[in-house]
Amino acid sequence: MAALALHQSRTWMSAAARAPLMRMSLAAAFVPAFLASPKPFTWAIPSLPSLLELFPPWLLAVPKKKTSHSRKAMRSANKGLKDKQNLVHCQACGSPKLAHHMCPNCYRELNMERKAKNRTPEL
């Protein structure tokens, strides 16, 4: 009995597939809406010039070779410390100091005197 029902459904499907109007309605019923659209799906691949417009020009500037140690040393040779030209002798102790600055030796002595004075209570 089940074989008879299966045979009848097969004959109905084959008859429906033969009829052109039924074939369209079956196709529309079984195909999802996004696949049945008349416009085919195409990949939207942007062209190369439009991709290059997205990046700033400095992003694409990359060195081709590694900079050697000697080249780096030659480039950074002028970045060293400069010699001081404004050295003078302190009038109080005679040690060298920067012009318009307090002498470090004199400052140390004054600072030690001040701390010693603050430590001893005044009577």
C-alpha positions as CSV (number, residue, x, y, z in Angstrom):
1,M,0.0,0.0,0.0
2,A,2.9,2.4,0.9
3,A,4.5,1.5,-2.4
4,L,1.3,2.4,-4.2
5,A,1.2,5.8,-2.5
6,L,4.8,6.5,-3.3
7,H,4.2,5.5,-6.9
8,Q,1.2,7.9,-7.2
9,S,3.2,10.8,-5.7
10,R,6.0,10.2,-8.2
11,T,3.7,10.3,-11.1
12,W,2.1,13.5,-9.9
13,M,5.5,15.2,-9.5
14,S,6.7,14.1,-12.9
15,A,3.4,15.4,-14.5
16,A,3.8,18.7,-12.6
17,A,7.4,19.0,-13.8
18,R,6.3,18.5,-17.4
19,A,3.8,21.3,-17.4
20,P,5.6,24.7,-17.9
21,L,3.3,26.8,-15.7
22,M,3.5,24.3,-12.9
23,R,7.3,24.1,-13.2
24,M,7.5,27.9,-12.6
25,S,5.3,27.8,-9.6
26,L,7.2,24.8,-8.1
27,A,10.5,26.7,-8.7
28,A,9.2,29.8,-7.0
29,A,7.8,27.7,-4.0
30,F,11.1,25.8,-3.3
31,V,13.7,28.5,-4.0
32,P,14.3,31.2,-1.4
33,A,13.6,34.8,-2.3
34,F,17.2,36.0,-2.4
35,L,18.1,33.3,-4.8
36,A,15.1,33.8,-7.1
37,S,15.9,37.4,-7.8
38,P,16.3,38.2,-11.5
39,K,19.6,40.0,-10.9
40,P,22.5,37.6,-10.5
41,F,24.9,38.0,-7.6
42,T,28.2,39.5,-8.6
43,W,31.3,40.2,-6.5
44,A,32.0,43.9,-6.1
45,I,35.8,44.0,-6.3
46,P,37.1,47.6,-6.2
47,S,39.8,48.5,-8.8
48,L,43.4,49.0,-7.8
49,P,43.4,52.9,-8.0
50,S,40.5,53.1,-5.6
51,L,42.3,50.9,-3.1
52,L,45.4,53.1,-3.3
53,E,43.3,56.1,-2.6
54,L,42.3,54.6,0.8
55,F,45.9,54.7,2.1
56,P,47.9,57.8,2.7
57,P,51.1,58.1,0.5
58,W,53.5,57.9,3.5
59,L,52.1,54.5,4.5
60,L,53.4,52.9,1.3
61,A,57.0,54.3,1.7
62,V,58.9,51.3,3.1
63,P,62.7,50.8,2.9
64,K,63.9,48.0,0.7
65,K,66.9,47.0,2.8
66,K,67.8,47.1,6.5
67,T,70.0,50.1,7.5
68,S,73.4,48.8,8.6
69,H,74.9,49.6,11.9
70,S,77.7,51.8,10.4
71,R,75.1,53.9,8.4
72,K,73.1,54.4,11.6
73,A,76.2,55.4,13.5
74,M,77.2,57.9,10.7
75,R,73.7,59.4,10.7
76,S,73.5,59.8,14.5
77,A,77.1,61.2,14.8
78,N,75.9,64.8,14.8
79,K,73.4,64.1,17.6
80,G,76.1,64.0,20.3
81,L,76.4,66.3,23.3
82,K,77.7,69.8,22.4
83,D,80.6,71.4,24.3
84,K,79.6,74.1,26.8
85,Q,80.9,77.5,25.9
86,N,79.6,79.5,28.9
87,L,81.8,78.2,31.7
88,V,83.3,80.7,34.1
89,H,85.1,80.5,37.5
90,C,83.2,81.1,40.7
91,Q,84.2,84.3,42.4
92,A,83.8,82.8,45.9
93,C,85.6,79.4,45.6
94,G,87.2,79.5,42.1
95,S,85.6,76.2,40.8
96,P,84.2,76.1,37.3
97,K,80.5,76.8,37.0
98,L,78.0,77.8,34.3
99,A,77.5,81.5,33.8
100,H,74.4,83.0,35.4
101,H,74.1,79.8,37.6
102,M,74.8,79.1,41.2
103,C,78.1,77.3,41.9
104,P,77.4,73.7,42.9
105,N,80.1,73.7,45.6
106,C,78.9,77.0,47.2
107,Y,75.3,75.8,47.0
108,R,76.3,72.5,48.8
109,E,78.0,74.4,51.6
110,L,75.1,76.8,52.0
111,N,72.6,74.0,52.0
112,M,74.6,72.0,54.7
113,E,74.7,75.1,56.9
114,R,71.0,75.7,56.6
115,K,70.2,72.0,57.4
116,A,72.6,72.1,60.4
117,K,70.9,75.3,61.6
118,N,67.4,73.8,61.3
119,R,68.5,70.6,63.2
120,T,69.8,72.4,66.3
121,P,67.0,74.1,68.3
122,E,67.5,77.7,69.1
123,L,67.6,78.4,72.8
